[in-house]
Amino acid sequence: MTQRALLIGAPQLHRPLDRLLGVARDIEAASDILTSHGFQCERLCGADARRDAILDRLDELACTSSDAVVVYFSGHGGKVDNTRVVTDLRSCTYQPRYHQFLLPEDFYDHEDAFHGILDIELSVAMARIAGHTRNVTVILDCCHSGGLVRAPGELWAKGIDPRHFNKRATELNHQIEVRLEALRARIDMDGGPRLDADASPDIIRLEAADLDHLAYECSRGGERWGALTLAWHEAVAQHRGQPVSWQALGEEVRERLRSYTGDRQRAGLGGPVHRLPFTLDRAPAPEALALVRRDCALYLHGGSLYGIRPGDRFVVVPPAATRADLAQQLAEVKVVEVAPDMSRVEVVFEPGGAGDWVSARAFLLGPPGAWTGVAVQASGPVRAELARRIEAVPSLQLCRPGDGPVAVIIEVPGELSREAPGEVPGELSCGAPGELSRDAPGDAGPWVEIRDRVGCRVSAPLRPGPAVVDIVRRLQRAAVLRGQESGRGEHALHTPLELRVQVVGASTTAMCRHADGHTTRPEAPIAVSAGTELRCEIASCASPHEQPPQKVYLTIFHVDVDGRIVRRSDAAPTGIPLWAGEPHPLEYRPHSSDDPVRLDWPRDTPRTGPGLYSLIVVAGNRQHTLAGFDTCDLDDYTAALAPHLRDFLREPRDPAMTRSRTGPAGAGAPLCHAVLRVDFLVSPSGEGDKPA
């Protein structure tokens, strides 16, 4: 196995006022972590960390066969206002509010040319690398913020005061336009990678701060460190050898950063965070939620958007636990107050006395209430077997009278189980997750098929075994997401938004509008066939001249006809920022018109009737945590590098748990949110076909 890491350290040694003294230590720490995981590390530090050298190495990584790639950067980040001279590569009309960039070591050596590495340059380079391997990690210990704050002896900012750049904003914008023209020319010659709302669905990103906040260096043991790198290094050391996911690791990194910087810096984590670090393997404990202690209170990273309700109980276990094992129980907690993205809990049982529970996880005890019922239409023995399997899953139960089921399991005669040509009934084996062990086509059964809550058939006939439960849980998660509503009362979002959809090659359009705190969705699903292409964008209709300017954060999902949820937006748990008056296309190629979204039919789903496809956008007035959807074991959950650095450098904030507050949106204000959704009834008659 070939694993390569590129470690970049740009401390600006020749500029005494901007020099970062901890970069060399950061590179050593990153090398220590990655070498222990089997990576071959190449270093570009100090004078070697030049713009051309960095981009050349990124190109080499994109052209080299590797099983895993890590790109690590420690240094300064910068931003400059867009003077509306420069048009971004996302479309011919889009003009970003800021240009963001990394500062290589030779940034100041060329007055006549811009020598930063632009956000879009980095995004395109990383997408090219991800085109060769799915196992890609990007770690950015740098600052993209407004303002330079220094506290000698305590913290040292890792950002250049943007006022320094804005004095030369017009000049820099013209130089940046030259850089973008060069990138356009290269894309025209070589072709650019496909970028949707993110650059690639497989990139893990650990970043130090967002657009508006500082990253810092701090002192530890007489040495200067990047605070993010120190937190990452110590968190990895804490759990070395344990099967801890990126998500669990990220929670501990955030908590350590809060401690190191006095709550001034909070890291962002994005991508398929259910993975074990630097692998494609899924971590255990998929149904666990992170539990953190803040300000003498306990919170779960999951709220009403995940189907959690007041009164739900969770068992607290160590981070490496794979299930709700009472032998490892640290405590039992009960949900007492629920916000959209977080829940406050109280301890109801703590056998070992008060504990810190660093990176502890919480498993649900019993069904969470809504979206848990499964209807079974089968004979006695088959029904009993299915009931046993369903009731063994904490989040499921047999459907109670009067409840609408999330799934219906129907027994079918053996001869009907082979009616679809090319489909062979099967059941999941007890081996590797997701591997199918097919039964012989002549086996007489019993067989069952599964339909979703609107009656669409989502599986070929299969044995009443583990595969049935897996599909039902997938449909349950789809029902939870589709069932979400926009916030009300103090949680109502008042920024006007539009989710616009147009069928390519037809006059069919659809729009979901949100205005004055109310969401209006299309009355019925749009009928299309598999293979249909859509042009989709989410736009803010707020005035760009309003002060202060309104900004919302977007998390974008689609739910496929078989119930699989795919995250089309940034997987960082904070959402993609959308400024007033701006649109955000869902898919595009750099330097071209927006590419359409294609509705393909899942290969393993029977072509026996129409299926329901949903496009869902969750918009919040501040950064919000929605990465918890993957902790509910979302199959094929994906997320990816956003096309701009500002889209994946962010700061999560605590939820608002108090009933009444005044003042602008911020860390002390409630999370106001809107859920926009457009549904499609997809006929399998088209030619579209994709792997499940």
Summary of the structure (lengths in Angstrom):
residues: 692
radius of gyration: 25.2
end to end distance: 26.7
largest distance: 80.7
contacts: 2465
relative contact order: 0.12
helix: 22%
strand: 30%
